[in-house]
Amino acid sequence: MDLVFKAALGAAVVLLLAVLAKTKNYYIAGLVPLFPTFALIAHYIVGKGRSVDDLKTTIVFGMWSIIPYFVYLATLYVMVDRMRLEASLAVAAVAWLMAATVLVSVWIRIHA
């Protein structure tokens, strides 16, 4: 039943995005995916199963995780004028993966 709820929630978000994309305020569709659904779940799980210091470390890492998302958006902004949408999205996703890899590598070195 838990899986059905999660699937329904995901479908509801997709429907909300589709509806928002058709309104005069279409750009709000870019805000909806940033609702911290998974962050809430992650912080709850870490907060219940680990120390407050571990939760705080998770929160700080989450703050730094904005950087790969910014890299994704900046890359997509530049590429969308130069390539087909699908290719632009793929390039931006690869840029996110690269930035996320760098972030995790640097984090591990600093906090190991």
Secondary structure, DSSP 8 states (H G I E B T S, - for coil): -HHHHHHHHHHHHHHHHHHHHTSTTGGGGGTGGGS-HHHHHHHHHHHHHS-HHHHHHHHHHHHHTHHHHHHHHHHHHHHTTTS-HHHHHHHHHHHHHHHHHHHHHHHHHHH-
